[in-house]
Amino acid sequence: MNKRTVGSDNEKRALTFLQEQGYVPLMQNYSCFCGEIDIVAEDDGDLVFAEVKYRRTPEYGLPEQAVDARKQAKIRRVAMCYLKEHKLPTDTNLRFDVVAMDEREIRLYRNAF
């Protein structure tokens, strides 16, 4: 199975997991000139930008460790593009979550950064 297929399958798995947690999905794979975010959803009145990270093994670290300061800054820029494109007010309640996955479990980090 190629990386794109694995990524797509795991994003679907993460989306299902988030829906089970009460999230209302708005969009998958939103992209703009700044970059891309895996899932945009609503949860408890917040507009949530969720990054999905998967690792088959911990050989290269935990999946959540891949959402470093550089990746976080990029996700924030993408979120600002989303607000602008959808004409949402800049004071919209935003939240950045991380869904970390491996073969055995899914871990959700609400308000990860």
C-alpha positions in Angstrom: 0.0 0.0 0.0 1.4 3.4 -0.9 1.8 6.3 1.5 -1.1 8.3 0.0 -3.5 5.4 0.5 -2.3 4.8 4.0 -2.6 8.5 4.8 -6.1 8.7 3.3 -7.3 5.6 5.2 -6.0 6.9 8.5 -7.6 10.3 7.9 -10.9 8.5 7.4 -10.3 6.5 10.6 -9.5 9.8 12.5 -12.6 11.5 11.1 -14.8 8.6 12.3 -13.1 8.8 15.7 -13.7 12.6 16.0 -17.4 12.1 15.0 -17.7 9.6 17.8 -16.3 12.3 20.1 -19.1 14.7 19.0 -17.2 16.7 16.4 -19.2 17.9 13.4 -16.9 17.7 10.3 -16.9 20.7 7.9 -14.1 19.8 5.5 -11.3 17.4 4.9 -8.0 18.3 3.4 -8.5 22.0 3.2 -5.6 23.6 1.3 -4.5 27.1 0.4 -1.3 28.7 -0.7 0.0 28.4 2.9 -0.4 24.7 3.2 -3.0 22.1 4.1 -4.9 20.9 7.2 -6.4 17.4 7.5 -9.7 18.1 9.2 -11.8 21.2 9.9 -14.7 20.6 12.3 -16.9 22.2 14.9 -16.8 21.0 18.5 -18.4 22.7 21.6 -18.7 26.0 19.8 -15.1 26.0 18.6 -13.8 25.9 15.0 -11.3 23.0 15.2 -8.4 22.5 12.9 -7.2 18.9 13.4 -3.9 17.5 12.3 -3.7 13.8 11.9 -0.4 12.0 12.4 0.2 8.3 12.0 3.2 6.1 12.7 3.3 2.4 12.0 6.1 2.0 14.5 7.7 4.3 17.1 11.1 3.9 15.3 11.0 7.6 14.3 9.2 8.9 17.4 5.6 9.2 18.4 3.2 10.6 15.8 2.3 13.6 18.0 6.0 14.6 18.1 5.9 15.4 14.4 3.7 18.4 15.1 6.6 20.6 16.0 6.7 24.4 16.3 7.3 24.8 12.5 4.3 22.6 11.7 2.2 24.4 14.2 3.0 27.8 12.7 2.0 26.5 9.3 -1.3 25.2 10.6 -2.0 28.6 12.2 -1.4 30.3 8.8 -3.7 27.8 7.0 -6.4 28.5 9.7 -6.2 32.2 9.0 -6.6 31.6 5.3 -9.7 29.4 6.1 -11.2 32.3 8.2 -10.6 34.8 5.4 -11.8 32.5 2.6 -15.0 31.7 4.5 -15.5 35.3 5.6 -15.5 34.3 9.3 -14.7 36.9 12.0 -11.2 37.0 13.3 -12.5 36.6 16.8 -14.0 33.1 16.0 -13.1 30.6 18.7 -10.4 28.5 17.2 -8.8 25.3 18.5 -6.0 23.2 17.2 -6.2 19.5 17.9 -3.9 16.7 17.1 -5.0 13.1 16.4 -2.1 10.8 16.9 -2.5 7.2 15.7 -0.6 4.0 15.5 -1.7 0.4 14.8 -3.2 0.0 18.2 -4.7 3.2 19.4 -5.9 6.8 18.6 -4.9 9.6 21.0 -6.7 13.0 20.8 -4.9 16.1 22.0 -7.5 18.8 22.4 -6.1 22.4 22.2 -2.7 20.8 21.5 -1.1 24.2 20.8 
